[in-house]
């Protein structure tokens, strides 16, 4: 099993409605080979934290790679995520 985690730092000036739309889009993204992703906003408990978490599990490396190269996923990264996010940190780990 492969767990993919992305954490985002939002650009200054991103509004709450924009964040909610981002979270909804990521949560509703069709991911073959994976359950519904976990998408959460930071609880604001510590200064300097990143803003949004995206996490999902894949049965295997091939499932992750299919998702990562999927045209709709690429479109969402380009059109929805990139305009709102100034930093993305990612990791994929074997479970």
Beta strands, then each sheet from edge to edge (+ up, - down):
strand 1: 2-10
strand 2: 38-41
strand 3: 52-58
strand 4: 85-94
sheet 1: 2+ 3- 1+ 4-
end
